[in-house]
Amino acid sequence: MTSFEFLSVLISVVVGLGIAHLLTGIGRLINRAETTRFFGAHMLWTAFVFCYMVIYWWTIVFGYQDWQNWNIVIFLFVLAYGVLLFLLAVVLYPTDLPETWDTRTHFINMRRWFSGIFLLLVLTELTDTGLKSHFDEFSIPYFFLIGSWIVCAVVTWVSTNHRAQNFVSGCALASQLLWTVYQLRDLEWVMGT
């Protein structure tokens, strides 16, 4: 097994646990739909984190299989992604989900944890991109994405307004999907070749 294969297995385990946690939380919500109060921002952030995990896993497994310059610093930043994404899933869906659950109250109470971890994820992304010298590849659209995520994290941290929370979570998901579509122009990334 190559160094990359060992790395990708560890990343796959961490991301797999995060995806399993999200899907378990969603399953519990479905089973308790009659006693659960749903909140748009909570559901949009769930979709955001799920998409981010899938895209992150795909990028690591297929986008970096030929990367030759692995060192402990880059490895730790790559691993930090998975850990931070897992923590976002845990903040969205606590392990001890009550029978009657108000996702709005939960998210508003946990918003600072969520936005703090999300901001760490964004800073990890920036640092990782810098370490790999990819800033030239991504340019202006990348900085627009990062800037929008920082704004979303700050608004999520500060605001208890439900409409503002719904708006920024929708913006975060939309920007992520737009970035993904933008990246689809690179067929090697899409096809895994």
N, CA, C and O of each residue as an XYZ file, in Angstrom:
772
protein
N       0.840     -1.186      0.000
C       0.000      0.000      0.000
C       0.879      1.241      0.000
O       1.876      1.304      0.719
N       0.505      2.231     -0.812
C       1.261      3.482     -0.859
C       0.851      4.367      0.313
O      -0.141      4.108      0.994
N       1.634      5.413      0.528
C       1.308      6.377      1.589
C      -0.058      6.989      1.338
O      -0.850      7.166      2.265
N      -0.331      7.312      0.077
C      -1.620      7.913     -0.243
C      -2.772      6.961      0.071
O      -3.812      7.396      0.566
N      -2.606      5.690     -0.207
C      -3.677      4.729      0.073
C      -3.973      4.640      1.564
O      -5.134      4.537      1.959
N      -2.930      4.679      2.399
C      -3.146      4.703      3.848
C      -3.909      5.963      4.248
O      -4.854      5.905      5.034
N      -3.491      7.089      3.702
C      -4.147      8.367      3.995
C      -5.606      8.326      3.568
O      -6.487      8.724      4.329
N      -5.865      7.850      2.365
C      -7.237      7.869      1.860
C      -8.143      6.937      2.668
O      -9.334      7.216      2.810
N      -7.610      5.849      3.194
C      -8.415      4.964      4.036
C      -8.814      5.685      5.322
O      -9.973      5.622      5.731
N      -7.865      6.370      5.962
C      -8.174      7.100      7.189
C      -9.201      8.196      6.925
O     -10.161      8.345      7.681
N      -9.002      8.959      5.857
C      -9.953     10.018      5.500
C     -11.325      9.418      5.218
O     -12.342      9.965      5.646
N     -11.360      8.299      4.502
C     -12.629      7.649      4.180
C     -13.374      7.212      5.439
O     -14.599      7.314      5.504
N     -12.642      6.731      6.431
C     -13.272      6.319      7.690
C     -13.882      7.529      8.394
O     -15.034      7.483      8.823
N     -13.111      8.610      8.513
C     -13.609      9.804      9.209
C     -14.816     10.385      8.487
O     -15.829     10.689      9.117
N     -14.716     10.539      7.171
C     -15.831     11.093      6.396
C     -17.019     10.129      6.419
O     -18.167     10.562      6.518
N     -16.749      8.829      6.330
C     -17.828      7.849      6.401
C     -18.587      7.921      7.715
O     -19.813      7.811      7.736
N     -17.862      8.107      8.813
C     -18.526      8.273     10.116
C     -19.391      9.532     10.128
O     -20.498      9.524     10.666
N     -18.883     10.613      9.532
C     -19.658     11.852      9.469
C     -20.918     11.693      8.645
O     -21.989     12.141      9.054
N     -20.800     11.058      7.484
C     -21.976     10.828      6.640
C     -22.965      9.915      7.355
O     -24.170     10.161      7.319
N     -22.471      8.872      7.997
C     -23.352      7.967      8.745
C     -24.075      8.717      9.858
O     -25.258      8.481     10.103
N     -23.366      9.618     10.532
C     -23.993     10.394     11.614
C     -25.105     11.286     11.058
O     -26.197     11.352     11.622
N     -24.818     11.970      9.950
C     -25.848     12.814      9.328
C     -27.061     11.998      8.908
O     -28.199     12.369      9.196
N     -26.812     10.883      8.227
C     -27.928     10.065      7.742
C     -28.722      9.464      8.892
O     -29.943      9.337      8.800
N     -28.049      9.093      9.969
C     -28.751      8.593     11.152
C     -29.628      9.693     11.744
O     -30.774      9.446     12.120
N     -29.088     10.902     11.825
C     -29.875     12.033     12.332
C     -31.092     12.313     11.468
O     -32.183     12.552     11.985
N     -30.908     12.285     10.160
C     -32.036     12.502      9.248
C     -33.065     11.385      9.404
O     -34.269     11.638      9.410
N     -32.582     10.148      9.529
C     -33.493      9.021      9.736
C     -34.308      9.174     11.009
O     -35.503      8.881     11.028
N     -33.663      9.631     12.070
C     -34.389      9.854     13.330
C     -35.442     10.942     13.159
O     -36.547     10.832     13.690
N     -35.092     12.003     12.409
C     -36.078     13.058     12.167
C     -37.279     12.528     11.396
O     -38.422     12.869     11.699
N     -37.014     11.698     10.407
C     -38.109     11.120      9.626
C     -38.996     10.258     10.531
O     -40.222     10.333     10.453
N     -38.384      9.452     11.376
C     -39.149      8.596     12.282
C     -39.926      9.390     13.322
O     -40.940      8.917     13.837
N     -39.460     10.583     13.630
C     -40.118     11.418     14.644
C     -40.729     12.664     14.021
O     -40.846     13.693     14.685
N     -41.114     12.584     12.769
C     -41.616     13.756     12.044
C     -42.814     14.405     12.732
O     -42.974     15.624     12.674
N     -43.652     13.606     13.379
C     -44.841     14.154     14.033
C     -44.497     14.946     15.288
O     -45.273     15.804     15.709
N     -43.343     14.668     15.890
C     -42.973     15.368     17.123
C     -41.757     16.277     16.938
O     -41.164     16.736     17.914
N     -41.391     16.532     15.679
C     -40.228     17.367     15.397
C     -40.674     18.658     14.730
O     -41.509     18.653     13.826
N     -40.105     19.756     15.192
C     -40.338     21.043     14.548
C     -39.133     21.318     13.659
O     -38.015     21.474     14.151
N     -39.359     21.378     12.355
C     -38.276     21.545     11.390
C     -37.935     23.014     11.188
O     -38.792     23.891     11.302
N     -36.675     23.261     10.889
C     -36.159     24.614     10.659
C     -35.366     24.592      9.366
O     -34.462     23.773      9.195
N     -35.708     25.496      8.457
C     -35.078     25.529      7.149
C     -33.563     25.600      7.191
O     -32.888     24.881      6.455
N     -33.017     26.464      8.050
C     -31.560     26.618      8.119
C     -30.892     25.313      8.530
O     -29.837     24.959      8.003
N     -31.500     24.604      9.462
C     -30.941     23.329      9.912
C     -30.889     22.332      8.754
O     -29.894     21.627      8.583
N     -31.949     22.277      7.969
C     -31.991     21.348      6.845
C     -31.017     21.772      5.742
O     -30.371     20.923      5.127
N     -30.909     23.079      5.491
C     -29.978     23.565      4.462
C     -28.530     23.317      4.866
O     -27.707     22.928      4.038
N     -28.223     23.542      6.142
C     -26.858     23.250      6.604
C     -26.583     21.744      6.560
O     -25.455     21.327      6.295
N     -27.602     20.935      6.817
C     -27.434     19.487      6.695
C     -27.049     19.131      5.267
O     -26.121     18.355      5.043
N     -27.762     19.699      4.303
C     -27.457     19.442      2.892
C     -26.057     19.950      2.547
O     -25.320     19.294      1.812
N     -25.692     21.119      3.079
C     -24.373     21.693      2.833
C     -23.271     20.762      3.342
O     -22.327     20.449      2.615
N     -23.399     20.327      4.592
C     -22.368     19.474      5.193
C     -22.291     18.139      4.459
O     -21.195     17.638      4.209
N     -23.431     17.559      4.112
C     -23.430     16.298      3.382
C     -22.713     16.454      2.031
O     -21.843     15.655      1.684
N     -23.092     17.488      1.282
C     -22.445     17.722     -0.019
C     -20.952     17.968      0.150
O     -20.143     17.454     -0.622
N     -20.589     18.750      1.158
C     -19.178     19.051      1.390
C     -18.407     17.767      1.672
O     -17.306     17.575      1.155
N     -18.983     16.887      2.492
C     -18.308     15.624      2.816
C     -18.096     14.774      1.566
O     -17.009     14.232      1.361
N     -19.113     14.657      0.741
C     -19.012     13.848     -0.470
C     -17.985     14.441     -1.425
O     -17.144     13.719     -1.962
N     -18.048     15.748     -1.639
C     -17.103     16.407     -2.542
C     -15.685     16.322     -1.994
O     -14.738     16.076     -2.741
N     -15.544     16.522     -0.703
C     -14.227     16.433     -0.072
C     -13.641     15.032     -0.254
O     -12.478     14.883     -0.628
N     -14.453     14.012      0.014
C     -13.971     12.640     -0.134
C     -13.566     12.372     -1.582
O     -12.507     11.798     -1.836
N     -14.400     12.782     -2.524
C     -14.097     12.564     -3.939
C     -12.796     13.271     -4.323
O     -11.955     12.706     -5.023
N     -12.643     14.496     -3.862
C     -11.449     15.275     -4.193
C     -10.196     14.619     -3.634
O      -9.174     14.553     -4.317
N     -10.263     14.140     -2.413
C      -9.088     13.495     -1.813
C      -8.759     12.198     -2.531
O      -7.614     11.978     -2.923
N      -9.755     11.339     -2.707
C      -9.495     10.016     -3.270
C      -9.070     10.091     -4.734
O      -8.151      9.383     -5.145
N      -9.727     10.939     -5.525
C      -9.412     10.971     -6.951
C      -8.571     12.175     -7.367
O      -7.822     12.102     -8.342
N      -8.689     13.273     -6.639
C      -7.954     14.472     -7.023
C      -6.501     14.484     -6.591
O      -5.681     15.187     -7.180
N      -6.175     13.699     -5.552
C      -4.819     13.755     -5.013
C      -4.091     12.415     -5.039
O      -3.085     12.239     -4.351
N      -4.589     11.487     -5.819
C      -3.932     10.178     -5.838
C      -2.538     10.233     -6.440
O      -1.706      9.376     -6.144
N      -2.269     11.224     -7.277
C      -0.934     11.341     -7.870
C      -0.059     12.383     -7.169
O       1.077     12.628     -7.576
N      -0.595     12.984     -6.127
C       0.162     14.003     -5.381
C       1.377     13.342     -4.749
O       1.251     12.333     -4.055
N       2.536     13.902     -4.985
C       3.782     13.294     -4.517
C       4.399     13.999     -3.304
O       5.295     13.447     -2.666
N       3.947     15.170     -2.988
C       4.610     15.990     -1.964
C       3.942     15.898     -0.599
O       3.817     16.911      0.088
N       3.517     14.725     -0.194
C       2.877     14.573      1.113
C       3.908     14.774      2.221
O       5.025     14.260      2.156
N       3.510     15.524      3.225
C       4.303     15.661      4.438
C       3.332     15.749      5.605
O       2.119     15.790      5.398
N       3.838     15.779      6.805
C       2.973     15.736      7.987
C       2.054     16.952      8.072
O       0.918     16.836      8.533
N       2.530     18.109      7.635
C       1.708     19.326      7.707
C       0.517     19.213      6.761
O      -0.619     19.475      7.157
N       0.771     18.826      5.518
C      -0.325     18.683      4.561
C      -1.268     17.569      5.011
O      -2.487     17.711      4.909
N      -0.719     16.471      5.502
C      -1.548     15.382      5.997
C      -2.469     15.866      7.122
O      -3.654     15.533      7.134
N      -1.933     16.651      8.067
C      -2.746     17.134      9.185
C      -3.855     18.073      8.716
O      -4.967     18.042      9.244
N      -3.546     18.911      7.719
C      -4.596     19.782      7.196
C      -5.665     18.994      6.473
O      -6.850     19.297      6.608
N      -5.274     17.990      5.708
C      -6.249     17.149      5.014
C      -7.095     16.388      6.030
O      -8.309     16.276      5.860
N      -6.477     15.870      7.072
C      -7.209     15.176      8.111
C      -8.131     16.125      8.878
O      -9.231     15.743      9.277
N      -7.676     17.358      9.079
C      -8.494     18.351      9.786
C      -9.829     18.577      9.080
O     -10.849     18.778      9.739
N      -9.832     18.547      7.753
C     -11.094     18.664      7.020
C     -12.105     17.639      7.511
O     -13.213     17.980      7.924
N     -11.703     16.391      7.459
C     -12.614     15.325      7.856
C     -13.093     15.477      9.289
O     -14.271     15.278      9.583
N     -12.183     15.827     10.170
C     -12.538     15.999     11.587
C     -13.525     17.154     11.750
O     -14.522     17.020     12.460
N     -13.258     18.276     11.104
C     -14.154     19.433     11.229
C     -15.522     19.154     10.612
O     -16.546     19.565     11.159
N     -15.542     18.461      9.483
C     -16.829     18.097      8.884
C     -17.614     17.153      9.794
O     -18.829     17.286      9.939
N     -16.913     16.203     10.402
C     -17.569     15.304     11.350
C     -18.163     16.099     12.517
O     -19.296     15.845     12.927
N     -17.410     17.048     13.047
C     -17.904     17.855     14.161
C     -19.127     18.687     13.770
O     -20.041     18.870     14.574
N     -19.140     19.187     12.540
C     -20.330     19.920     12.075
C     -21.551     19.004     12.083
O     -22.643     19.426     12.464
N     -21.370     17.756     11.666
C     -22.479     16.796     11.677
C     -22.970     16.545     13.093
O     -24.175     16.451     13.326
N     -22.046     16.435     14.040
C     -22.417     16.184     15.438
C     -23.147     17.385     16.035
O     -24.085     17.213     16.814
N     -22.728     18.595     15.679
C     -23.425     19.780     16.179
C     -24.846     19.834     15.609
O     -25.784     20.193     16.321
N     -25.007     19.482     14.343
C     -26.342     19.497     13.744
C     -27.261     18.430     14.333
O     -28.453     18.665     14.530
N     -26.694     17.251     14.613
C     -27.486     16.122     15.102
C     -26.827     15.523     16.334
O     -25.923     14.696     16.212
N     -27.270     15.931     17.526
C     -26.679     15.356     18.743
C     -26.996     13.866     18.832
O     -28.011     13.401     18.314
N     -26.121     13.139     19.489
C     -26.309     11.687     19.589
C     -27.530     11.323     20.429
O     -28.141     10.277     20.215
N     -27.883     12.177     21.377
C     -29.044     11.902     22.235
C     -30.240     12.741     21.783
O     -30.718     13.604     22.518
N     -30.707     12.481     20.587
C     -31.827     13.209     20.003
C     -33.095     12.947     20.820
O     -33.493     11.793     20.980
N     -33.731     13.999     21.337
C     -34.935     13.795     22.150
C     -36.127     13.336     21.302
O     -36.135     13.508     20.083
N     -37.117     12.761     21.954
C     -38.320     12.307     21.251
C     -39.036     13.473     20.588
O     -39.493     13.362     19.450
N     -39.133     14.582     21.295
C     -39.717     15.800     20.744
C     -38.579     16.783     20.568
O     -37.907     17.149     21.532
N     -38.364     17.210     19.325
C     -37.185     18.018     19.054
C     -37.550     19.210     18.194
O     -38.221     19.077     17.170
N     -37.098     20.381     18.627
C     -37.282     21.619     17.884
C     -35.934     21.968     17.254
O     -35.040     22.473     17.934
N     -35.790     21.700     15.958
C     -34.497     21.927     15.304
C     -34.143     23.412     15.255
O     -32.965     23.766     15.204
N     -35.154     24.280     15.269
C     -34.883     25.719     15.272
C     -34.203     26.129     16.572
O     -33.158     26.780     16.555
N     -34.794     25.750     17.688
C     -34.204     26.080     18.990
C     -32.819     25.468     19.127
O     -31.889     26.119     19.604
N     -32.685     24.214     18.706
C     -31.387     23.543     18.776
C     -30.333     24.309     17.968
O     -29.242     24.587     18.465
N     -30.673     24.648     16.717
C     -29.683     25.305     15.871
C     -29.331     26.691     16.408
O     -28.157     27.062     16.430
N     -30.321     27.453     16.835
C     -30.043     28.793     17.373
C     -29.159     28.687     18.615
O     -28.255     29.503     18.798
N     -29.406     27.702     19.463
C     -28.578     27.520     20.660
C     -27.160     27.056     20.320
O     -26.211     27.395     21.027
N     -27.016     26.299     19.262
C     -25.711     25.735     18.889
C     -25.031     26.517     17.762
O     -23.965     26.116     17.297
N     -25.624     27.618     17.321
C     -25.128     28.336     16.145
C     -23.684     28.795     16.291
O     -22.939     28.799     15.312
N     -23.281     29.177     17.485
C     -21.896     29.647     17.657
C     -20.904     28.496     17.545
O     -19.815     28.668     16.998
N     -21.266     27.339     18.051
C     -20.410     26.162     17.861
C     -20.332     25.825     16.378
O     -19.254     25.582     15.835
N     -21.494     25.815     15.736
C     -21.528     25.468     14.314
C     -20.710     26.464     13.491
O     -19.857     26.063     12.700
N     -20.968     27.756     13.676
C     -20.268     28.756     12.857
C     -18.783     28.825     13.203
O     -17.963     29.104     12.329
N     -18.422     28.577     14.465
C     -17.007     28.548     14.830
C     -16.267     27.407     14.157
O     -15.166     27.592     13.638
N     -16.873     26.223     14.166
C     -16.261     25.063     13.496
C     -16.236     25.295     11.985
O     -15.261     24.956     11.315
N     -17.311     25.872     11.458
C     -17.361     26.172     10.023
C     -16.265     27.169      9.643
O     -15.616     27.012      8.609
N     -16.060     28.180     10.463
C     -15.003     29.150     10.191
C     -13.623     28.482     10.244
O     -12.761     28.787      9.420
N     -13.411     27.584     11.192
C     -12.158     26.811     11.231
C     -11.984     25.990      9.962
O     -10.874     25.867      9.445
N     -13.078     25.427      9.461
C     -13.029     24.663      8.212
C     -12.602     25.558      7.049
O     -11.778     25.163      6.224
N     -13.161     26.751      6.991
C     -12.798     27.701      5.919
C     -11.326     28.090      6.033
O     -10.621     28.137      5.025
N     -10.861     28.365      7.238
C      -9.452     28.731      7.432
C      -8.530     27.550      7.100
O      -7.439     27.743      6.564
N      -8.971     26.338      7.418
C      -8.208     25.142      7.052
C      -8.133     25.014      5.536
O      -7.082     24.685      4.984
N      -9.238     25.273      4.874
C      -9.278     25.243      3.407
C      -8.286     26.241      2.809
O      -7.523     25.908      1.902
N      -8.309     27.458      3.327
C      -7.378     28.490      2.833
C      -5.924     28.083      3.050
O      -5.095     28.217      2.150
N      -5.625     27.595      4.225
C      -4.252     27.184      4.542
C      -3.819     26.007      3.674
O      -2.701     25.980      3.159
N      -4.708     25.045      3.521
C      -4.401     23.875      2.697
C      -4.147     24.284      1.246
O      -3.208     23.799      0.616
N      -4.975     25.165      0.727
C      -4.793     25.640     -0.643
C      -3.465     26.369     -0.788
O      -2.779     26.223     -1.800
N      -3.103     27.152      0.218
C      -1.815     27.833      0.195
C      -0.642     26.872      0.258
O       0.341     27.039     -0.465
N      -0.740     25.860      1.122
C       0.338     24.873      1.242
C       0.556     24.109     -0.057
O       1.682     23.735     -0.386
N      -0.521     23.881     -0.788
C      -0.419     23.151     -2.047
C      -0.202     24.082     -3.242
O      -0.151     23.632     -4.386
N      -0.077     25.381     -2.968
C       0.156     26.385     -4.016
C      -0.911     26.332     -5.107
O      -0.594     26.355     -6.296
N      -2.172     26.261     -4.698
C      -3.275     26.191     -5.658
C      -3.999     27.518     -5.842
O      -4.990     27.567     -6.571
N      -3.542     28.592     -5.209
C      -4.248     29.858     -5.337
C      -4.321     30.326     -6.784
O      -5.337     30.881     -7.202
N      -3.273     30.112     -7.545
C      -3.266     30.544     -8.939
C      -4.304     29.795     -9.764
O      -4.899     30.363    -10.679
N      -4.523     28.519     -9.445
C      -5.511     27.711    -10.170
C      -6.929     28.231     -9.971
O      -7.715     28.277    -10.917
N      -7.255     28.620     -8.744
C      -8.643     28.931     -8.408
C      -9.002     30.392     -8.627
O     -10.113     30.678     -9.075
N      -8.129     31.306     -8.337
C      -8.269     32.750     -8.519
C      -9.555     33.338     -7.965
O      -9.989     32.970     -6.873
N     -10.165     34.252     -8.710
C     -11.260     35.076     -8.206
C     -12.484     34.265     -7.763
O     -13.010     34.544     -6.686
N     -12.968     33.279     -8.530
C     -14.136     32.528     -8.039
C     -13.882     31.845     -6.683
O     -14.783     31.754     -5.849
N     -12.665     31.375     -6.478
C     -12.326     30.726     -5.217
C     -12.405     31.719     -4.059
O     -12.955     31.404     -3.003
N     -11.859     32.905     -4.256
C     -11.894     33.897     -3.184
C     -13.306     34.410     -2.933
O     -13.643     34.776     -1.808
N     -14.132     34.438     -3.976
C     -15.541     34.786     -3.788
C     -16.220     33.726     -2.916
O     -16.973     34.056     -2.000
N     -15.946     32.449     -3.209
C     -16.510     31.357     -2.420
C     -16.082     31.470     -0.956
O     -16.920     31.429     -0.055
N     -14.793     31.609     -0.726
C     -14.270     31.694      0.642
C     -14.838     32.915      1.360
O     -15.233     32.831      2.523
N     -14.876     34.046      0.665
C     -15.441     35.262      1.258
C     -16.897     35.087      1.642
O     -17.321     35.518      2.714
N     -17.670     34.447      0.758
C     -19.091     34.241      1.060
C     -19.260     33.312      2.258
O     -20.160     33.509      3.075
N     -18.398     32.298      2.367
C     -18.495     31.388      3.511
C     -18.109     32.076      4.813
O     -18.692     31.792      5.859
N     -17.141     32.971      4.762
C     -16.771     33.721      5.969
C     -17.935     34.600      6.411
O     -18.248     34.669      7.600
N     -18.578     35.273      5.452
C     -19.744     36.099      5.783
C     -20.853     35.227      6.371
O     -21.480     35.604      7.361
N     -21.094     34.070      5.768
C     -22.129     33.157      6.293
C     -21.807     32.722      7.721
O     -22.698     32.656      8.568
N     -20.539     32.427      7.985
C     -20.138     32.011      9.332
C     -20.355     33.134     10.338
O     -20.839     32.894     11.444
N     -19.997     34.363      9.958
C     -20.144     35.505     10.875
C     -21.617     35.786     11.151
O     -22.005     35.984     12.302
N     -22.443     35.806     10.097
C     -23.876     36.066     10.296
C     -24.504     34.959     11.139
O     -25.328     35.232     12.012
N     -24.116     33.718     10.879
C     -24.641     32.605     11.668
C     -24.253     32.758     13.134
O     -25.062     32.481     14.020
N     -23.040     33.189     13.395
C     -22.564     33.401     14.767
C     -23.371     34.485     15.473
O     -23.773     34.319     16.624
N     -23.604     35.596     14.776
C     -24.162     36.799     15.399
C     -25.688     36.776     15.505
O     -26.249     37.181     16.524
N     -26.345     36.309     14.470
C     -27.787     36.499     14.360
C     -28.600     35.373     14.989
O     -28.267     34.194     14.871
N     -29.682     35.779     15.664
C     -30.680     34.818     16.131
C     -31.949     34.925     15.290
O     -32.930     34.231     15.555
N     -31.932     35.780     14.291
C     -33.070     35.979     13.410
C     -33.222     34.758     12.502
O     -32.283     34.358     11.814
N     -34.405     34.184     12.516
C     -34.636     32.955     11.762
C     -34.536     33.169     10.267
O     -34.022     32.312      9.549
N     -35.025     34.312      9.787
C     -34.938     34.592      8.348
C     -33.492     34.769      7.909
O     -33.099     34.294      6.844
N     -32.706     35.448      8.725
C     -31.285     35.626      8.394
C     -30.575     34.277      8.369
O     -29.744     34.027      7.496
N     -30.899     33.412      9.319
C     -30.294     32.084      9.357
C     -30.673     31.280      8.116
O     -29.824     30.615      7.521
N     -31.931     31.337      7.729
C     -32.371     30.638      6.518
C     -31.650     31.184      5.284
O     -31.221     30.425      4.414
N     -31.523     32.510      5.222
C     -30.882     33.139      4.057
C     -29.409     32.733      3.934
O     -28.968     32.326      2.860
N     -28.648     32.841      5.031
C     -27.211     32.540      4.930
C     -26.957     31.056      4.693
O     -26.013     30.693      3.992
N     -27.792     30.196      5.272
C     -27.590     28.766      5.008
C     -27.909     28.446      3.545
O     -27.244     27.610      2.933
N     -28.914     29.102      2.994
C     -29.226     28.941      1.573
C     -28.108     29.468      0.693
O     -27.770     28.863     -0.325
N     -27.531     30.605      1.089
C     -26.400     31.178      0.338
C     -25.183     30.254      0.378
O     -24.509     30.062     -0.634
N     -24.907     29.685      1.548
C     -23.762     28.775      1.674
C     -23.943     27.564      0.772
O     -23.015     27.167      0.067
N     -25.127     26.978      0.793
C     -25.381     25.806     -0.043
C     -25.318     26.177     -1.523
O     -24.719     25.455     -2.319
N     -25.938     27.308     -1.895
C     -25.921     27.742     -3.301
C     -24.495     27.998     -3.779
O     -24.132     27.601     -4.886
N     -23.680     28.661     -2.947
C     -22.304     28.944     -3.356
C     -21.494     27.658     -3.503
O     -20.646     27.548     -4.388
N     -21.762     26.689     -2.631
C     -21.075     25.403     -2.731
C     -21.454     24.689     -4.029
O     -20.592     24.149     -4.721
N     -22.743     24.690     -4.353
C     -23.195     24.039     -5.572
C     -22.660     24.755     -6.813
O     -22.273     24.105     -7.784
N     -22.637     26.084     -6.789
C     -22.073     26.848     -7.915
C     -20.587     26.557     -8.078
O     -20.106     26.412     -9.202
N     -19.852     26.470     -6.968
C     -18.430     26.147     -7.035
C     -18.233     24.755     -7.620
O     -17.320     24.535     -8.415
N     -19.084     23.822     -7.230
C     -18.979     22.460     -7.752
C     -19.222     22.443     -9.257
O     -18.489     21.789     -9.998
N     -20.245     23.159     -9.707
C     -20.517     23.247    -11.144
C     -19.341     23.901    -11.855
O     -18.951     23.460    -12.937
N     -18.773     24.941    -11.268
C     -17.596     25.608    -11.841
C     -16.441     24.617    -11.976
O     -15.723     24.636    -12.976
N     -16.260     23.764    -10.988
C     -15.174     22.789    -11.020
C     -15.428     21.660    -12.020
O     -14.492     20.965    -12.414
N     -16.672     21.471    -12.429
C     -16.983     20.409    -13.384
C     -16.343     20.649    -14.749
O     -16.295     19.740    -15.578
N     -15.858     21.846    -14.985
C     -15.190     22.123    -16.252
C     -13.902     21.323    -16.381
O     -13.387     21.138    -17.484
N     -13.387     20.851    -15.261
C     -12.173     20.036    -15.246
C     -12.595     18.570    -15.267
O     -12.832     17.983    -14.211
N     -12.690     17.982    -16.433
C     -13.220     16.632    -16.562
C     -12.388     15.586    -15.845
O     -12.920     14.553    -15.439
N     -11.101     15.828    -15.681
C     -10.270     14.876    -14.934
C     -10.759     14.760    -13.508
O     -10.789     13.668    -12.941
N     -11.146     15.896    -12.919
C     -11.647     15.904    -11.542
C     -12.958     15.146    -11.458
O     -13.195     14.397    -10.510
N     -13.821     15.349    -12.469
C     -15.142     14.729    -12.476
C     -15.032     13.223    -12.689
O     -15.672     12.446    -11.981
N     -14.244     12.821    -13.636
C     -14.187     11.425    -14.036
C     -13.226     10.599    -13.205
O     -13.248      9.370    -13.272
N     -12.389     11.252    -12.429
C     -11.452     10.519    -11.584
C     -10.310      9.901    -12.367
O      -9.735      8.898    -11.942
N      -9.978     10.484    -13.497
C      -8.870      9.945    -14.301
C      -7.591     10.687    -14.052
O      -6.563     10.362    -14.647
